[in-house]
Amino acid sequence: MANRVTEILGIEKPIIQGPLAWLTNGAYAGAVSAAGGLGVLGISAGQTVAATTVEETVENMRREIRIARQITNNPLGLNVAPGHPNTDIFTQPMLDLMAEEGVKVAVMVGEFSAEWTKRFHDKGIKVIFRAATPTVENTEEAIQGGADIIVATGFDEGGTVPEKAIGTFSIVPMIVDAAKGRVPVMAAGGIADARTAKAAFALGAEGLFVGTAFMMSEESILAQNIKEQALAANASDLLLYRTVPAFYRSLPGTIPNKLLEMSQAGASEEEIFEMQGAYNGMRDGMLFGDLTKGFASFGLGISMIDTIEPVAVIMDKLMSGIEELV
């Protein structure tokens, strides 16, 4: 099952679990890695209340890494969002932690940083770059700056969707063409079964970056009532509203319905962002299962999910679409 993605990351299957901020922990990411993919710990992994110091953030993450290590010694990833090296107080401690704990993959989100990429590489850590809004320009910047793998994220994804409404079916070949074979490209957004996995590879992707499908697994820490509501829903049920930095989707509920009303009434993105509880709204809605306080964001692949299954079963279903192509 080897291809460039598996060889770069040292994994068996070219599938990464999307880091979902509050919605990851060591047991969940460890299950994905144990199944042959790459489990990734989100920035708030294992937390229910945001850490208030760098030291607390580091020790929380160390705990979750070690929980994952109790499940498997397979490669593990960590989500990072680097800022300017002179002012970013979090990324260097996280880099040091990764080196100490043997975490060999950083999933860099947001703006690309060649300086931070070099620092990760100096510690033997691979860098997967996932732009918030993929473009030909930031793809070229990342390749020139040393990124090992690029993620092409379509508007079909859940969470913070790209600012440009370009679907996965269009963004993947665009970024693949921009990469010109120099680094492998992974596809993200709406990939939840064998058909969509196969389609992503047909478009030139060499790996899958999967959020919603794994979020609906038995091992996921998504609230059970939200899992059940999601099972009964499809893509047409999701509410799309404006917010910071661009758009979000959510299952219906008290707060999501209000957010849609505000969006349609012309409220500012900042006002809507405040109403959704900023990024804590994801914790309240999805980890705690309370849509009177937060929201529940899913990608359009929700239409293809009709049962809660173990991570390993979901992995096998995705792989069944691409085994002959890998």
Protein Blocks (a to p, Z undefined) as FASTA:
>chain_A
ZZfklmmnopabdcdcddehjlgcfklmmmmmmnopacdddfkgoiabdcfbfklmmmmm
mmmmmmmmmmpccdcddddddddfklmmklmmmmmmmmmnopabdcdehjadfklmmmmm
mnopacddddfbacfklmmmmmmnopabdcdddfkbghjddfbdcdfklmmmmmmmmnno
maccddeehiabfklmmmmmmnopabdcdfklmmmpmklccdfklmmmmmmpcfklpccd
dddfkbacddddfklmmmmmmmmnopafklmmmmnopjmlmmmmmmnopaklbccdddfk
lmmpcbdcdfklmmmmmmmmmmmmZZ
